[in-house]
């Protein structure tokens, strides 16, 4: 499964952005975000963010692209240019920054802070055919995000455990073996058998 990792601001100037790309790619990451917040940044889901100039943002993107292109073997590592400027400087500036990032070689545009579905649709249209990514929730228009659902599910399970002393209700009848199967047990057993192993003859 391809993994997208957040690289924040790239952790420094162009040389550090390049190093970040190289290290992420070597670790097996498929793509990363490079954003336009200041170095002492805050989570994009919060208010009060500050962003760097257009030029500094594009320098970060360009450094990431150059580093990716220097990876031997025609790397397919994906550079995602992210802007948090919509909340600070307005939607027009955010779209302009992503246009410039696209011209600098970014593969995908990521916008944070889109307040309505209509604004998101117009942003996607303005940046077409470049793919556009965004986060559901926070200062963006929707709050339907899987991580939030997970928090509620875990919280409910912990309340039930505290109240009843057992996880019987929250487990919904799922025993450990079934849980292991959800997590990939059958694939492990099949691979072990093909390799001639016998570790899973009885499970």
C-alpha positions in Angstrom: 0.0 0.0 0.0 1.5 3.4 -1.0 2.3 5.6 2.0 1.9 9.4 1.9 4.0 11.1 4.6 3.8 14.7 5.8 7.1 16.5 5.5 5.7 19.8 6.9 8.0 22.7 5.7 10.8 20.4 4.6 12.6 21.1 7.9 14.8 23.9 6.6 16.1 25.5 3.4 16.4 23.9 0.0 19.2 21.6 1.0 17.2 20.2 3.9 14.1 19.9 1.7 16.2 17.8 -0.7 17.6 15.7 2.1 14.0 15.1 3.4 12.9 13.9 0.0 15.8 11.6 -0.4 15.4 10.1 3.1 11.7 9.6 2.7 12.1 7.9 -0.6 14.8 5.6 0.8 12.5 4.7 3.6 9.9 3.5 1.1 7.5 6.4 1.3 5.5 6.9 -2.0 4.8 10.7 -1.6 5.2 13.6 0.7 3.6 17.0 1.4 5.7 20.2 1.3 3.8 23.2 2.6 4.1 27.0 2.8 3.8 27.6 6.6 6.7 29.3 8.5 9.2 26.9 10.1 7.7 27.3 13.5 4.4 26.0 12.1 1.2 24.7 13.7 -1.2 22.0 12.7 -3.1 22.9 9.6 -6.4 22.1 11.4 -5.8 25.1 13.8 -6.4 28.8 13.4 -3.6 31.5 13.5 -1.3 30.0 10.9 1.4 32.1 9.2 2.8 31.4 5.7 6.0 32.3 3.9 6.2 34.3 0.7 5.3 32.8 -2.7 8.9 32.7 -3.7 10.0 30.8 -0.6 7.2 28.3 -1.0 8.1 27.7 -4.7 11.7 27.3 -3.7 10.7 24.5 -1.4 8.7 22.8 -4.0 11.4 23.2 -6.6 14.0 21.7 -4.2 11.8 18.7 -3.6 11.3 18.1 -7.3 15.0 18.4 -8.1 15.8 16.0 -5.3 13.2 13.5 -6.5 14.5 13.8 -10.1 18.0 13.1 -8.9 17.1 9.7 -7.4 18.6 7.0 -9.5 16.2 4.7 -11.5 13.7 7.3 -12.7 11.9 7.6 -9.4 8.1 7.8 -9.3 8.1 9.5 -5.9 5.2 12.0 -5.8 5.6 15.6 -4.6 2.5 17.1 -3.1 2.6 20.9 -2.8 0.4 22.1 0.1 -0.8 25.6 0.9 -2.3 26.9 4.1 -2.7 30.4 2.7 -6.4 30.2 2.0 -7.2 30.9 5.7 -4.5 33.7 5.9 -4.5 35.4 2.5 -7.7 34.2 0.8 -8.7 31.6 -1.8 -7.3 33.6 -4.8 -3.8 33.6 -3.3 -4.0 29.9 -2.4 -5.0 29.0 -6.0 -2.2 31.2 -7.4 0.4 29.5 -5.1 -0.7 26.1 -6.2 -0.6 27.1 -9.9 3.0 28.2 -9.3 3.8 25.0 -7.5 2.4 23.0 -10.3 4.6 24.9 -12.8 7.6 24.2 -10.5 6.9 20.4 -10.9 4.6 19.4 -8.1 2.6 16.3 -9.0 -0.4 17.0 -6.8 -1.9 20.2 -5.2 -3.1 20.1 -1.6 -5.3 23.0 -0.3 -6.2 23.5 3.4 -9.0 25.7 4.6 -11.7 25.4 2.0 -14.9 26.4 3.7 -17.5 25.2 1.3 -18.1 22.4 -1.3 -18.6 25.1 -4.0 -15.2 26.7 -3.2 -13.6 23.2 -3.4 -15.2 22.5 -6.7 -14.1 25.8 -8.2 -10.5 25.2 -6.9 -10.4 21.8 -8.5 -11.6 23.3 -11.8 -9.1 26.1 -11.6 -6.2 23.7 -11.1 -7.3 21.1 -13.6 -5.9 18.7 -14.8 -3.6 18.7 -11.8 -5.0 16.4 -9.0 -6.1 18.3 -6.0 -6.0 16.9 -2.4 -7.7 18.2 0.7 -8.4 17.1 4.3 -12.0 16.5 5.4 -12.6 18.2 8.7 -11.0 21.0 10.7 -11.2 24.3 8.8 -12.2 22.6 5.6 -15.9 22.2 4.9 -16.7 18.7 6.1 -16.1 16.9 9.3 -16.5 13.3 8.0 -13.0 11.9 8.7 -12.2 8.3 9.6 -9.8 9.3 12.4 -12.6 11.1 14.2 -14.9 8.1 13.8 -12.2 5.9 15.3 -11.8 8.2 18.3 -15.5 7.9 19.0 -15.5 4.1 18.6 -12.5 3.7 21.0 -14.0 6.1 23.5 -17.3 4.2 23.5 -15.4 0.9 23.9 -13.4 2.2 26.8 -16.5 3.5 28.6 -18.1 0.1 28.1 -15.1 -1.7 29.5 -15.0 0.6 32.5 -18.7 0.1 33.2 -19.0 -3.6 32.6 -15.5 -4.9 33.2 -15.4 -6.7 29.8 -15.1 -5.8 26.1 -17.8 -8.4 25.2 -20.2 -5.7 23.9 -17.8 -3.6 22.0 -16.1 -6.6 20.4 -19.4 -7.5 18.6 -18.6 -11.2 18.9 -15.1 -10.9 17.2 -12.7 -13.4 18.8 -8.9 -13.0 18.6 -8.6 -15.3 15.6 -11.1 -13.3 13.6 -9.3 -10.1 14.6 -6.0 -11.6 13.4 -7.7 -12.5 10.1 -8.8 -8.9 9.6 -5.2 -7.8 10.2 -3.9 -10.2 7.5 -3.5 -13.6 9.2 -4.7 -15.6 6.2 -2.1 -14.0 3.9 0.7 -14.8 6.4 -0.5 -18.4 6.6 -0.7 -18.8 2.9 2.8 -17.3 2.4 4.3 -19.5 5.1 2.8 -22.6 3.4 4.1 -21.6 -0.1 7.5 -21.2 1.4 7.4 -24.6 2.9 6.9 -23.5 6.5 4.9 -25.3 9.1 4.4 -22.6 11.7 0.7 -22.4 11.1 -0.3 -26.0 10.7 -2.6 -25.6 13.8 -4.1 -22.2 14.5 
